[in-house]
Amino acid sequence: MPVTDYIKTTENLLAVFTSKLTTAQPTWTIRTYSGSGYEDLFKMIPELDALTNPVAIVIYSGSDYKNDPRRTARVSVMVVRENAGDVEAEKITARAMLDSVLAALDEHIDGTVFIRAVSDSSADLGEGLAAYIVEFEALDR
C-alpha cells in the first residue's frame, strides 16, 4: 500500500497547522508557502498586511519516510511584524508571536500526527521587518 493510505496528505497536514494557528490567533494573517526557495517567499511578504495584522507563514520543507513513524515532515512557521519605527518593540512583539506559535503547536496531537518543536531562530528579512522562524517535526504514524 502507498504511504498516502496511512498518513495525512501534505495539504491536510498544512491545514492542521493553519487551523491551530487560526484558532489560537484569529486576528493574524496566516498563509501557507510550499515553494522551493525563499526568493518567492520574500516577494510574498510585502503583499501581506503586516502593519495591521501580525503575519504567520506555514512553510512545508519536506519529509523523510521510515517504518515508524511512517513519515516525519518538516514544517516551519515564520512570524513577521513590520517595523513601524521602533525596531526593538517590534522584535519583542515578534518574539511574543513566536511564543504563541509554540503554545498552539508544540506537542499537539491530531489523529495519527504528533507535532513537536525542534528549533527557533531569528530571520533576517531586511530592514523594516522583524521575523522569527519556528521549525517543527510532524511525526505521522
Secondary structure, DSSP 8 states (H G I E B T S, - for coil): --GGGTS--HHHHHHHHHHHHHHH-TTSEEEEE--SSHHHHHHHGGGS-TTTS-EEEEEEEEEEE-SSSSEEEEEEEEEEEE-SS-HHHHHHHHHHHHHHHHHHHTTEEETTEEEEEEEEEEE---TTEEEEEEEEEEEE-
